[in-house]
């Protein structure tokens, strides 16, 4: 997918040279995961060493090869063994000195295809809060939009780019009246499906690129109203019945069946890509607390609330399946963003090369224990290996 004259890969690649001095290798997969360890009072334990951790993949002990502590947003005690020799790959340039970086990479995806035009001021205010409470000096961040806002800011430390991006945000999502008036197919409103597919494809491609970055805490802030491929089905069925009475009974049921299956499939692809790339998604719904549709919209309040619930559920899936959290039904985002900041500022980053040679076993389980009595450990519990591509025959 191309945005202007630049691809997603170009946007991220421009910043990769300052992200990691590790090798992107062929044939051996470096698995990294952020680990949070807390004591019985919920306080982060910051004095653990590499030898205090035990890592298992599918029940088999793994040798830790990279280890670092990030505490209060600063990286300490970075260590790691030399990658096995004789492996081809790309050696990235030296990273920015550790003392000058927080170790966090924060990507902001502004899904303006699913933000209504009337929400533009609210989304810009949310952006101010994100800049103030989440992104700090030393954080590397990038920003991308899915639609007409045309935001494509490569990974950078320059906080001035946040203000530049905010000024370009304009919601271009369909309003309820637009959805009711849009042509429908056997799979539901065509434009609704197209917009959702573009948003998911953008997120998927972005996560694919983030998978190349190791030894960093990676966060995707996902600003969107969420997804429903068959919105306002009753209202649309009523309108369709007025136009073509003979199709009134079958069309809604067919559309619901197709849309539910396709939505689950798209969400699964994105969440698997995030887990594979070790990225936590924090989805934010800028609508806040909603009592109903705008008074000018021809939508029943009950049906509108069902639509809001379903779209918010998709944001929950994206977040909860990737180790993040969804921020929904909030008019004030400050406390939630402070919590995200704390969760992503104190952690250990552990990396290992999987000793399981079976490339066909794509889903792998991870278990990490700590040799400290009373400590609780939080980390991702699984990841997916990339699919093995079969060479094409000519």
Secondary structure, DSSP 4 states (H G I P E B T S, - for coil): -EETTEEHHHHHHHHHTTT---EEESS-PEEEEEEEEE-TTSPBP----GGGEEEEETTEEE-EEEEEEEETTEEEEEEEPPPPSS--EEEPPPPPPGGG--SEEEEEEE-GGGSBGGGHHHHHHHHHHHHHHT--TT-EEEEEESSTT--EEEEES-THHHHHHHHH----BPPHHHHHHS-EETTEEHHHHHHHHHHHHHHHHHHHHHTT--SSEEEEEEE-----TTTTHHHHHHHHHHH-GGGTTTHHHHHHHHHHHHHHHHHHHHHHHHHHHTEEEEEE-TT-S--SS-TTS---HHHHHHHHHHHHHHHHHHHHTTT---B-S-S--HHHHHHHHHHTTSEEEEEEE-----TT--EEEEEEEESSTT-EEE---EEEPPPPPPPPP-
